[in-house]
Amino acid sequence: MLYENLAEEPYHVVKVIALFLREWTQRQKELTADEQFLHQGREPHLRHVLQGKRLLLFKEMLREL
């Protein structure tokens, strides 16, 4: 990653980052209903703590990376 950031042209680095963000933003939109269902099944105190967290998306990102 460091090599790519330092050796590649800046436009290429920005393009790769933008593509990464676009793909995961799209996946987040696809998982919205599943995320809501997951959070609704939690205990009230957990719902409060986990509010706004995208657990399924994070899980997929960890698996891919």
PQR file of N, CA, C, O and H, with PARSE charges and radii, in Angstrom:
ATOM      1  N   MET A   1       0.824  -1.179   0.000 -0.4000 1.5000
ATOM      2  CA  MET A   1       0.000   0.000   0.000 -0.0000 2.0000
ATOM      3  C   MET A   1       0.877   1.254   0.000  0.5500 1.7000
ATOM      4  O   MET A   1       0.640   2.176  -0.781 -0.5500 1.4000
ATOM      5  N   LEU A   2       1.878   1.292   0.863 -0.4000 1.5000
ATOM      6  CA  LEU A   2       2.757   2.456   0.897 -0.0000 2.0000
ATOM      7  C   LEU A   2       3.467   2.643  -0.430  0.5500 1.7000
ATOM      8  O   LEU A   2       3.585   3.761  -0.932 -0.5500 1.4000
ATOM      9  H   LEU A   2       2.071   0.544   1.498  0.4000 1.0000
ATOM     10  N   TYR A   3       3.938   1.539  -0.993 -0.4000 1.5000
ATOM     11  CA  TYR A   3       4.619   1.633  -2.277 -0.0000 2.0000
ATOM     12  C   TYR A   3       3.690   2.216  -3.335  0.5500 1.7000
ATOM     13  O   TYR A   3       4.077   3.107  -4.090 -0.5500 1.4000
ATOM     14  H   TYR A   3       3.842   0.631  -0.584  0.4000 1.0000
ATOM     15  N   GLU A   4       2.460   1.704  -3.383 -0.4000 1.5000
ATOM     16  CA  GLU A   4       1.498   2.202  -4.371 -0.0000 2.0000
ATOM     17  C   GLU A   4       1.214   3.687  -4.151  0.5500 1.7000
ATOM     18  O   GLU A   4       1.150   4.454  -5.111 -0.5500 1.4000
ATOM     19  H   GLU A   4       2.145   0.980  -2.770  0.4000 1.0000
ATOM     20  N   ASN A   5       1.045   4.093  -2.897 -0.4000 1.5000
ATOM     21  CA  ASN A   5       0.752   5.503  -2.614 -0.0000 2.0000
ATOM     22  C   ASN A   5       1.907   6.413  -2.989  0.5500 1.7000
ATOM     23  O   ASN A   5       1.691   7.556  -3.391 -0.5500 1.4000
ATOM     24  H   ASN A   5       1.098   3.470  -2.117  0.4000 1.0000
ATOM     25  N   LEU A   6       3.131   5.921  -2.861 -0.4000 1.5000
ATOM     26  CA  LEU A   6       4.293   6.761  -3.157 -0.0000 2.0000
ATOM     27  C   LEU A   6       4.764   6.646  -4.599  0.5500 1.7000
ATOM     28  O   LEU A   6       5.289   7.609  -5.158 -0.5500 1.4000
ATOM     29  H   LEU A   6       3.307   4.993  -2.534  0.4000 1.0000
ATOM     30  N   ALA A   7       4.583   5.488  -5.201 -0.4000 1.5000
ATOM     31  CA  ALA A   7       5.117   5.263  -6.546 -0.0000 2.0000
ATOM     32  C   ALA A   7       4.119   5.584  -7.653  0.5500 1.7000
ATOM     33  O   ALA A   7       4.520   5.994  -8.742 -0.5500 1.4000
ATOM     34  H   ALA A   7       4.156   4.706  -4.748  0.4000 1.0000
ATOM     35  N   GLU A   8       2.846   5.407  -7.394 -0.4000 1.5000
ATOM     36  CA  GLU A   8       1.836   5.636  -8.430 -0.0000 2.0000
ATOM     37  C   GLU A   8       1.549   7.125  -8.589  0.5500 1.7000
ATOM     38  O   GLU A   8       1.836   7.932  -7.705 -0.5500 1.4000
ATOM     39  H   GLU A   8       2.520   5.074  -6.509  0.4000 1.0000
ATOM     40  N   GLU A   9       0.987   7.457  -9.714 -0.4000 1.5000
ATOM     41  CA  GLU A   9       0.557   8.834  -9.962 -0.0000 2.0000
ATOM     42  C   GLU A   9      -0.582   9.176  -9.004  0.5500 1.7000
ATOM     43  O   GLU A   9      -1.410   8.316  -8.702 -0.5500 1.4000
ATOM     44  H   GLU A   9       0.753   6.801 -10.432  0.4000 1.0000
ATOM     45  N   PRO A  10      -0.635  10.407  -8.527 -0.5600 1.5000
ATOM     46  CA  PRO A  10      -1.686  10.792  -7.567  0.2800 2.0000
ATOM     47  C   PRO A  10      -3.101  10.546  -8.079  0.5500 1.7000
ATOM     48  O   PRO A  10      -3.969  10.133  -7.310 -0.5500 1.4000
ATOM     49  N   TYR A  11      -3.346  10.789  -9.350 -0.4000 1.5000
ATOM     50  CA  TYR A  11      -4.700  10.565  -9.882 -0.0000 2.0000
ATOM     51  C   TYR A  11      -5.088   9.089  -9.783  0.5500 1.7000
ATOM     52  O   TYR A  11      -6.253   8.764  -9.556 -0.5500 1.4000
ATOM     53  H   TYR A  11      -2.641  11.124  -9.976  0.4000 1.0000
ATOM     54  N   HIS A  12      -4.107   8.199  -9.955 -0.4000 1.5000
ATOM     55  CA  HIS A  12      -4.385   6.770  -9.863 -0.0000 2.0000
ATOM     56  C   HIS A  12      -4.741   6.379  -8.422  0.5500 1.7000
ATOM     57  O   HIS A  12      -5.662   5.594  -8.200 -0.5500 1.4000
ATOM     58  H   HIS A  12      -3.160   8.464 -10.140  0.4000 1.0000
ATOM     59  N   VAL A  13      -4.018   6.922  -7.461 -0.4000 1.5000
ATOM     60  CA  VAL A  13      -4.285   6.635  -6.050 -0.0000 2.0000
ATOM     61  C   VAL A  13      -5.685   7.116  -5.679  0.5500 1.7000
ATOM     62  O   VAL A  13      -6.434   6.396  -5.020 -0.5500 1.4000
ATOM     63  H   VAL A  13      -3.270   7.560  -7.642  0.4000 1.0000
ATOM     64  N   VAL A  14      -6.036   8.317  -6.096 -0.4000 1.5000
ATOM     65  CA  VAL A  14      -7.362   8.868  -5.802 -0.0000 2.0000
ATOM     66  C   VAL A  14      -8.445   8.042  -6.481  0.5500 1.7000
ATOM     67  O   VAL A  14      -9.507   7.813  -5.901 -0.5500 1.4000
ATOM     68  H   VAL A  14      -5.427   8.902  -6.632  0.4000 1.0000
ATOM     69  N   LYS A  15      -8.187   7.598  -7.693 -0.4000 1.5000
ATOM     70  CA  LYS A  15      -9.155   6.785  -8.427 -0.0000 2.0000
ATOM     71  C   LYS A  15      -9.412   5.465  -7.704  0.5500 1.7000
ATOM     72  O   LYS A  15     -10.562   5.038  -7.598 -0.5500 1.4000
ATOM     73  H   LYS A  15      -7.325   7.784  -8.164  0.4000 1.0000
ATOM     74  N   VAL A  16      -8.373   4.821  -7.209 -0.4000 1.5000
ATOM     75  CA  VAL A  16      -8.518   3.549  -6.494 -0.0000 2.0000
ATOM     76  C   VAL A  16      -9.305   3.761  -5.204  0.5500 1.7000
ATOM     77  O   VAL A  16     -10.180   2.960  -4.872 -0.5500 1.4000
ATOM     78  H   VAL A  16      -7.439   5.168  -7.295  0.4000 1.0000
ATOM     79  N   ILE A  17      -9.004   4.820  -4.485 -0.4000 1.5000
ATOM     80  CA  ILE A  17      -9.718   5.121  -3.238 -0.0000 2.0000
ATOM     81  C   ILE A  17     -11.192   5.395  -3.526  0.5500 1.7000
ATOM     82  O   ILE A  17     -12.066   4.900  -2.814 -0.5500 1.4000
ATOM     83  H   ILE A  17      -8.294   5.471  -4.754  0.4000 1.0000
ATOM     84  N   ALA A  18     -11.469   6.175  -4.556 -0.4000 1.5000
ATOM     85  CA  ALA A  18     -12.851   6.506  -4.904 -0.0000 2.0000
ATOM     86  C   ALA A  18     -13.629   5.252  -5.294  0.5500 1.7000
ATOM     87  O   ALA A  18     -14.796   5.108  -4.929 -0.5500 1.4000
ATOM     88  H   ALA A  18     -10.759   6.577  -5.134  0.4000 1.0000
ATOM     89  N   LEU A  19     -13.000   4.358  -6.023 -0.4000 1.5000
ATOM     90  CA  LEU A  19     -13.648   3.108  -6.423 -0.0000 2.0000
ATOM     91  C   LEU A  19     -13.954   2.252  -5.200  0.5500 1.7000
ATOM     92  O   LEU A  19     -15.042   1.686  -5.088 -0.5500 1.4000
ATOM     93  H   LEU A  19     -12.052   4.475  -6.320  0.4000 1.0000
ATOM     94  N   PHE A  20     -12.993   2.159  -4.283 -0.4000 1.5000
ATOM     95  CA  PHE A  20     -13.179   1.410  -3.042 -0.0000 2.0000
ATOM     96  C   PHE A  20     -14.370   1.955  -2.268  0.5500 1.7000
ATOM     97  O   PHE A  20     -15.223   1.188  -1.822 -0.5500 1.4000
ATOM     98  H   PHE A  20     -12.109   2.618  -4.373  0.4000 1.0000
ATOM     99  N   LEU A  21     -14.435   3.268  -2.107 -0.4000 1.5000
ATOM    100  CA  LEU A  21     -15.530   3.889  -1.359 -0.0000 2.0000
ATOM    101  C   LEU A  21     -16.869   3.724  -2.067  0.5500 1.7000
ATOM    102  O   LEU A  21     -17.889   3.501  -1.415 -0.5500 1.4000
ATOM    103  H   LEU A  21     -13.743   3.891  -2.469  0.4000 1.0000
ATOM    104  N   ARG A  22     -16.876   3.829  -3.376 -0.4000 1.5000
ATOM    105  CA  ARG A  22     -18.113   3.674  -4.137 -0.0000 2.0000
ATOM    106  C   ARG A  22     -18.671   2.265  -3.990  0.5500 1.7000
ATOM    107  O   ARG A  22     -19.874   2.088  -3.799 -0.5500 1.4000
ATOM    108  H   ARG A  22     -16.047   4.009  -3.905  0.4000 1.0000
ATOM    109  N   GLU A  23     -17.805   1.265  -4.077 -0.4000 1.5000
ATOM    110  CA  GLU A  23     -18.253  -0.121  -3.964 -0.0000 2.0000
ATOM    111  C   GLU A  23     -18.840  -0.407  -2.587  0.5500 1.7000
ATOM    112  O   GLU A  23     -19.885  -1.050  -2.480 -0.5500 1.4000
ATOM    113  H   GLU A  23     -16.827   1.409  -4.232  0.4000 1.0000
ATOM    114  N   TRP A  24     -18.176   0.066  -1.531 -0.4000 1.5000
ATOM    115  CA  TRP A  24     -18.663  -0.212  -0.184 -0.0000 2.0000
ATOM    116  C   TRP A  24     -19.883   0.627   0.164  0.5500 1.7000
ATOM    117  O   TRP A  24     -20.723   0.191   0.951 -0.5500 1.4000
ATOM    118  H   TRP A  24     -17.328   0.588  -1.618  0.4000 1.0000
ATOM    119  N   THR A  25     -19.997   1.803  -0.398 -0.4000 1.5000
ATOM    120  CA  THR A  25     -21.197   2.609  -0.194 -0.0000 2.0000
ATOM    121  C   THR A  25     -22.400   1.921  -0.830  0.5500 1.7000
ATOM    122  O   THR A  25     -23.484   1.888  -0.248 -0.5500 1.4000
ATOM    123  H   THR A  25     -19.314   2.157  -1.037  0.4000 1.0000
ATOM    124  N   GLN A  26     -22.204   1.377  -2.014 -0.4000 1.5000
ATOM    125  CA  GLN A  26     -23.278   0.641  -2.684 -0.0000 2.0000
ATOM    126  C   GLN A  26     -23.670  -0.590  -1.883  0.5500 1.7000
ATOM    127  O   GLN A  26     -24.855  -0.884  -1.729 -0.5500 1.4000
ATOM    128  H   GLN A  26     -21.323   1.403  -2.486  0.4000 1.0000
ATOM    129  N   ARG A  27     -22.680  -1.310  -1.372 -0.4000 1.5000
ATOM    130  CA  ARG A  27     -22.969  -2.506  -0.576 -0.0000 2.0000
ATOM    131  C   ARG A  27     -23.705  -2.133   0.699  0.5500 1.7000
ATOM    132  O   ARG A  27     -24.594  -2.864   1.134 -0.5500 1.4000
ATOM    133  H   ARG A  27     -21.717  -1.072  -1.497  0.4000 1.0000
ATOM    134  N   GLN A  28     -23.351  -1.008   1.302 -0.4000 1.5000
ATOM    135  CA  GLN A  28     -24.031  -0.536   2.510 -0.0000 2.0000
ATOM    136  C   GLN A  28     -25.501  -0.283   2.225  0.5500 1.7000
ATOM    137  O   GLN A  28     -26.353  -0.609   3.051 -0.5500 1.4000
ATOM    138  H   GLN A  28     -22.629  -0.414   0.949  0.4000 1.0000
ATOM    139  N   LYS A  29     -25.810   0.288   1.082 -0.4000 1.5000
ATOM    140  CA  LYS A  29     -27.201   0.530   0.708 -0.0000 2.0000
ATOM    141  C   LYS A  29     -27.961  -0.785   0.545  0.5500 1.7000
ATOM    142  O   LYS A  29     -29.130  -0.886   0.919 -0.5500 1.4000
ATOM    143  H   LYS A  29     -25.118   0.553   0.411  0.4000 1.0000
ATOM    144  N   GLU A  30     -27.288  -1.790  -0.017 -0.4000 1.5000
ATOM    145  CA  GLU A  30     -27.918  -3.096  -0.207 -0.0000 2.0000
ATOM    146  C   GLU A  30     -28.199  -3.789   1.125  0.5500 1.7000
ATOM    147  O   GLU A  30     -29.155  -4.557   1.230 -0.5500 1.4000
ATOM    148  H   GLU A  30     -26.339  -1.708  -0.322  0.4000 1.0000
ATOM    149  N   LEU A  31     -27.384  -3.528   2.136 -0.4000 1.5000
ATOM    150  CA  LEU A  31     -27.515  -4.191   3.433 -0.0000 2.0000
ATOM    151  C   LEU A  31     -28.404  -3.439   4.421  0.5500 1.7000
ATOM    152  O   LEU A  31     -28.583  -3.903   5.547 -0.5500 1.4000
ATOM    153  H   LEU A  31     -26.608  -2.903   2.051  0.4000 1.0000
ATOM    154  N   THR A  32     -28.961  -2.306   4.038 -0.4000 1.5000
ATOM    155  CA  THR A  32     -29.717  -1.467   4.968 -0.0000 2.0000
ATOM    156  C   THR A  32     -30.836  -2.231   5.669  0.5500 1.7000
ATOM    157  O   THR A  32     -30.956  -2.151   6.891 -0.5500 1.4000
ATOM    158  H   THR A  32     -28.816  -1.929   3.123  0.4000 1.0000
ATOM    159  N   ALA A  33     -31.649  -2.959   4.932 -0.4000 1.5000
ATOM    160  CA  ALA A  33     -32.768  -3.684   5.544 -0.0000 2.0000
ATOM    161  C   ALA A  33     -32.267  -4.766   6.498  0.5500 1.7000
ATOM    162  O   ALA A  33     -32.819  -4.943   7.584 -0.5500 1.4000
ATOM    163  H   ALA A  33     -31.552  -3.023   3.939  0.4000 1.0000
ATOM    164  N   ASP A  34     -31.230  -5.483   6.098 -0.4000 1.5000
ATOM    165  CA  ASP A  34     -30.676  -6.529   6.958 -0.0000 2.0000
ATOM    166  C   ASP A  34     -30.075  -5.930   8.231  0.5500 1.7000
ATOM    167  O   ASP A  34     -30.198  -6.509   9.311 -0.5500 1.4000
ATOM    168  H   ASP A  34     -30.781  -5.340   5.216  0.4000 1.0000
ATOM    169  N   GLU A  35     -29.432  -4.783   8.102 -0.4000 1.5000
ATOM    170  CA  GLU A  35     -28.855  -4.111   9.277 -0.0000 2.0000
ATOM    171  C   GLU A  35     -29.969  -3.706  10.246  0.5500 1.7000
ATOM    172  O   GLU A  35     -29.835  -3.885  11.456 -0.5500 1.4000
ATOM    173  H   GLU A  35     -29.332  -4.313   7.225  0.4000 1.0000
ATOM    174  N   GLN A  36     -31.054  -3.168   9.720 -0.4000 1.5000
ATOM    175  CA  GLN A  36     -32.167  -2.761  10.581 -0.0000 2.0000
ATOM    176  C   GLN A  36     -32.753  -3.970  11.304  0.5500 1.7000
ATOM    177  O   GLN A  36     -33.054  -3.899  12.496 -0.5500 1.4000
ATOM    178  H   GLN A  36     -31.163  -3.022   8.736  0.4000 1.0000
ATOM    179  N   PHE A  37     -32.913  -5.068  10.589 -0.4000 1.5000
ATOM    180  CA  PHE A  37     -33.443  -6.285  11.201 -0.0000 2.0000
ATOM    181  C   PHE A  37     -32.505  -6.784  12.305  0.5500 1.7000
ATOM    182  O   PHE A  37     -32.960  -7.188  13.376 -0.5500 1.4000
ATOM    183  H   PHE A  37     -32.668  -5.125   9.621  0.4000 1.0000
ATOM    184  N   LEU A  38     -31.219  -6.756  12.043 -0.4000 1.5000
ATOM    185  CA  LEU A  38     -30.232  -7.185  13.029 -0.0000 2.0000
ATOM    186  C   LEU A  38     -30.320  -6.334  14.293  0.5500 1.7000
ATOM    187  O   LEU A  38     -30.317  -6.868  15.403 -0.5500 1.4000
ATOM    188  H   LEU A  38     -30.850  -6.429  11.174  0.4000 1.0000
ATOM    189  N   HIS A  39     -30.397  -5.030  14.132 -0.4000 1.5000
ATOM    190  CA  HIS A  39     -30.436  -4.121  15.279 -0.0000 2.0000
ATOM    191  C   HIS A  39     -31.752  -4.236  16.058  0.5500 1.7000
ATOM    192  O   HIS A  39     -31.767  -4.100  17.281 -0.5500 1.4000
ATOM    193  H   HIS A  39     -30.399  -4.596  13.230  0.4000 1.0000
ATOM    194  N   GLN A  40     -32.841  -4.483  15.352 -0.4000 1.5000
ATOM    195  CA  GLN A  40     -34.136  -4.605  16.036 -0.0000 2.0000
ATOM    196  C   GLN A  40     -34.184  -5.827  16.939  0.5500 1.7000
ATOM    197  O   GLN A  40     -34.933  -5.841  17.916 -0.5500 1.4000
ATOM    198  H   GLN A  40     -32.829  -4.593  14.358  0.4000 1.0000
ATOM    199  N   GLY A  41     -33.405  -6.846  16.632 -0.4000 1.5000
ATOM    200  CA  GLY A  41     -33.394  -8.057  17.421 -0.0000 2.0000
ATOM    201  C   GLY A  41     -32.515  -7.982  18.660  0.5500 1.7000
ATOM    202  O   GLY A  41     -32.451  -8.938  19.433 -0.5500 1.4000
ATOM    203  H   GLY A  41     -32.796  -6.835  15.838  0.4000 1.0000
ATOM    204  N   ARG A  42     -31.844  -6.867  18.856 -0.4000 1.5000
ATOM    205  CA  ARG A  42     -30.944  -6.706  19.999 -0.0000 2.0000
ATOM    206  C   ARG A  42     -31.703  -6.213  21.220  0.5500 1.7000
ATOM    207  O   ARG A  42     -32.802  -5.670  21.120 -0.5500 1.4000
ATOM    208  H   ARG A  42     -31.896  -6.091  18.228  0.4000 1.0000
ATOM    209  N   GLU A  43     -31.083  -6.419  22.375 -0.4000 1.5000
ATOM    210  CA  GLU A  43     -31.615  -5.874  23.620 -0.0000 2.0000
ATOM    211  C   GLU A  43     -31.593  -4.354  23.551  0.5500 1.7000
ATOM    212  O   GLU A  43     -30.756  -3.784  22.851 -0.5500 1.4000
ATOM    213  H   GLU A  43     -30.190  -6.860  22.457  0.4000 1.0000
ATOM    214  N   PRO A  44     -32.503  -3.681  24.272 -0.5600 1.5000
ATOM    215  CA  PRO A  44     -32.572  -2.217  24.195  0.2800 2.0000
ATOM    216  C   PRO A  44     -31.249  -1.501  24.501  0.5500 1.7000
ATOM    217  O   PRO A  44     -30.903  -0.527  23.832 -0.5500 1.4000
ATOM    218  N   HIS A  45     -30.514  -1.980  25.506 -0.4000 1.5000
ATOM    219  CA  HIS A  45     -29.251  -1.310  25.828 -0.0000 2.0000
ATOM    220  C   HIS A  45     -28.220  -1.504  24.721  0.5500 1.7000
ATOM    221  O   HIS A  45     -27.405  -0.615  24.475 -0.5500 1.4000
ATOM    222  H   HIS A  45     -30.795  -2.772  26.049  0.4000 1.0000
ATOM    223  N   LEU A  46     -28.246  -2.658  24.050 -0.4000 1.5000
ATOM    224  CA  LEU A  46     -27.344  -2.877  22.920 -0.0000 2.0000
ATOM    225  C   LEU A  46     -27.763  -2.059  21.709  0.5500 1.7000
ATOM    226  O   LEU A  46     -26.919  -1.537  20.981 -0.5500 1.4000
ATOM    227  H   LEU A  46     -28.909  -3.380  24.250  0.4000 1.0000
ATOM    228  N   ARG A  47     -29.076  -1.949  21.494 -0.4000 1.5000
ATOM    229  CA  ARG A  47     -29.565  -1.122  20.387 -0.0000 2.0000
ATOM    230  C   ARG A  47     -29.050   0.303  20.516  0.5500 1.7000
ATOM    231  O   ARG A  47     -28.648   0.927  19.534 -0.5500 1.4000
ATOM    232  H   ARG A  47     -29.762  -2.374  22.086  0.4000 1.0000
ATOM    233  N   HIS A  48     -29.069   0.800  21.731 -0.4000 1.5000
ATOM    234  CA  HIS A  48     -28.598   2.173  21.969 -0.0000 2.0000
ATOM    235  C   HIS A  48     -27.098   2.291  21.676  0.5500 1.7000
ATOM    236  O   HIS A  48     -26.666   3.231  21.009 -0.5500 1.4000
ATOM    237  H   HIS A  48     -29.395   0.294  22.529  0.4000 1.0000
ATOM    238  N   VAL A  49     -26.317   1.348  22.169 -0.4000 1.5000
ATOM    239  CA  VAL A  49     -24.866   1.386  21.989 -0.0000 2.0000
ATOM    240  C   VAL A  49     -24.482   1.188  20.527  0.5500 1.7000
ATOM    241  O   VAL A  49     -23.552   1.827  20.035 -0.5500 1.4000
ATOM    242  H   VAL A  49     -26.668   0.584  22.710  0.4000 1.0000
ATOM    243  N   LEU A  50     -25.190   0.309  19.840 -0.4000 1.5000
ATOM    244  CA  LEU A  50     -24.847  -0.035  18.460 -0.0000 2.0000
ATOM    245  C   LEU A  50     -25.577   0.818  17.425  0.5500 1.7000
ATOM    246  O   LEU A  50     -25.429   0.589  16.225 -0.5500 1.4000
ATOM    247  H   LEU A  50     -25.945  -0.210  20.240  0.4000 1.0000
ATOM    248  N   GLN A  51     -26.352   1.784  17.867 -0.4000 1.5000
ATOM    249  CA  GLN A  51     -27.104   2.627  16.948 -0.0000 2.0000
ATOM    250  C   GLN A  51     -26.148   3.312  15.958  0.5500 1.7000
ATOM    251  O   GLN A  51     -25.164   3.938  16.350 -0.5500 1.4000
ATOM    252  H   GLN A  51     -26.472   1.970  18.842  0.4000 1.0000
ATOM    253  N   GLY A  52     -26.465   3.176  14.688 -0.4000 1.5000
ATOM    254  CA  GLY A  52     -25.657   3.806  13.643 -0.0000 2.0000
ATOM    255  C   GLY A  52     -24.469   2.977  13.186  0.5500 1.7000
ATOM    256  O   GLY A  52     -23.791   3.344  12.226 -0.5500 1.4000
ATOM    257  H   GLY A  52     -27.265   2.668  14.369  0.4000 1.0000
ATOM    258  N   LYS A  53     -24.209   1.870  13.855 -0.4000 1.5000
ATOM    259  CA  LYS A  53     -23.085   1.017  13.471 -0.0000 2.0000
ATOM    260  C   LYS A  53     -23.545   0.067  12.370  0.5500 1.7000
ATOM    261  O   LYS A  53     -24.634  -0.503  12.445 -0.5500 1.4000
ATOM    262  H   LYS A  53     -24.759   1.571  14.635  0.4000 1.0000
ATOM    263  N   ARG A  54     -22.733  -0.094  11.381 -0.4000 1.5000
ATOM    264  CA  ARG A  54     -23.056  -0.976  10.260 -0.0000 2.0000
ATOM    265  C   ARG A  54     -22.274  -2.277  10.425  0.5500 1.7000
ATOM    266  O   ARG A  54     -21.231  -2.477   9.803 -0.5500 1.4000
ATOM    267  H   ARG A  54     -21.849   0.369  11.321  0.4000 1.0000
ATOM    268  N   LEU A  55     -22.791  -3.137  11.260 -0.4000 1.5000
ATOM    269  CA  LEU A  55     -22.090  -4.350  11.654 -0.0000 2.0000
ATOM    270  C   LEU A  55     -21.923  -5.334  10.509  0.5500 1.7000
ATOM    271  O   LEU A  55     -20.854  -5.923  10.350 -0.5500 1.4000
ATOM    272  H   LEU A  55     -23.639  -2.975  11.765  0.4000 1.0000
ATOM    273  N   LEU A  56     -22.962  -5.518   9.715 -0.4000 1.5000
ATOM    274  CA  LEU A  56     -22.867  -6.471   8.600 -0.0000 2.0000
ATOM    275  C   LEU A  56     -21.872  -5.988   7.548  0.5500 1.7000
ATOM    276  O   LEU A  56     -21.115  -6.781   6.989 -0.5500 1.4000
ATOM    277  H   LEU A  56     -23.831  -5.040   9.844  0.4000 1.0000
ATOM    278  N   LEU A  57     -21.879  -4.703   7.289 -0.4000 1.5000
ATOM    279  CA  LEU A  57     -20.935  -4.135   6.328 -0.0000 2.0000
ATOM    280  C   LEU A  57     -19.513  -4.299   6.845  0.5500 1.7000
ATOM    281  O   LEU A  57     -18.620  -4.698   6.098 -0.5500 1.4000
ATOM    282  H   LEU A  57     -22.494  -4.059   7.744  0.4000 1.0000
ATOM    283  N   PHE A  58     -19.302  -3.996   8.109 -0.4000 1.5000
ATOM    284  CA  PHE A  58     -17.985  -4.122   8.705 -0.0000 2.0000
ATOM    285  C   PHE A  58     -17.500  -5.572   8.645  0.5500 1.7000
ATOM    286  O   PHE A  58     -16.329  -5.828   8.365 -0.5500 1.4000
ATOM    287  H   PHE A  58     -20.028  -3.672   8.716  0.4000 1.0000
ATOM    288  N   LYS A  59     -18.391  -6.503   8.906 -0.4000 1.5000
ATOM    289  CA  LYS A  59     -18.062  -7.923   8.849 -0.0000 2.0000
ATOM    290  C   LYS A  59     -17.601  -8.309   7.438  0.5500 1.7000
ATOM    291  O   LYS A  59     -16.603  -9.012   7.280 -0.5500 1.4000
ATOM    292  H   LYS A  59     -19.343  -6.294   9.134  0.4000 1.0000
ATOM    293  N   GLU A  60     -18.326  -7.852   6.423 -0.4000 1.5000
ATOM    294  CA  GLU A  60     -17.948  -8.149   5.042 -0.0000 2.0000
ATOM    295  C   GLU A  60     -16.613  -7.509   4.674  0.5500 1.7000
ATOM    296  O   GLU A  60     -15.796  -8.114   3.980 -0.5500 1.4000
ATOM    297  H   GLU A  60     -19.136  -7.281   6.551  0.4000 1.0000
ATOM    298  N   MET A  61     -16.400  -6.295   5.139 -0.4000 1.5000
ATOM    299  CA  MET A  61     -15.138  -5.612   4.834 -0.0000 2.0000
ATOM    300  C   MET A  61     -13.961  -6.357   5.469  0.5500 1.7000
ATOM    301  O   MET A  61     -12.916  -6.521   4.841 -0.5500 1.4000
ATOM    302  H   MET A  61     -17.064  -5.804   5.703  0.4000 1.0000
ATOM    303  N   LEU A  62     -14.131  -6.798   6.692 -0.4000 1.5000
ATOM    304  CA  LEU A  62     -13.062  -7.537   7.363 -0.0000 2.0000
ATOM    305  C   LEU A  62     -12.759  -8.848   6.635  0.5500 1.7000
ATOM    306  O   LEU A  62     -11.599  -9.227   6.475 -0.5500 1.4000
ATOM    307  H   LEU A  62     -14.981  -6.665   7.202  0.4000 1.0000
ATOM    308  N   ARG A  63     -13.802  -9.525   6.204 -0.4000 1.5000
ATOM    309  CA  ARG A  63     -13.598 -10.780   5.477 -0.0000 2.0000
ATOM    310  C   ARG A  63     -12.846 -10.556   4.168  0.5500 1.7000
ATOM    311  O   ARG A  63     -11.959 -11.331   3.811 -0.5500 1.4000
ATOM    312  H   ARG A  63     -14.744  -9.217   6.334  0.4000 1.0000
ATOM    313  N   GLU A  64     -13.204  -9.501   3.467 -0.4000 1.5000
ATOM    314  CA  GLU A  64     -12.551  -9.246   2.171 -0.0000 2.0000
ATOM    315  C   GLU A  64     -11.112  -8.792   2.340  0.5500 1.7000
ATOM    316  O   GLU A  64     -10.231  -9.207   1.587 -0.5500 1.4000
ATOM    317  H   GLU A  64     -13.925  -8.872   3.757  0.4000 1.0000
ATOM    318  N   LEU A  65     -10.875  -7.947   3.320 -0.4000 1.5000
ATOM    319  CA  LEU A  65      -9.526  -7.430   3.506 -0.0000 2.0000
ATOM    320  C   LEU A  65      -8.646  -8.437   4.216  0.5500 1.7000
ATOM    321  O   LEU A  65      -7.469  -8.167   4.457 -0.5500 1.4000
ATOM    322  H   LEU A  65     -11.591  -7.609   3.931  0.4000 1.0000
TER
END
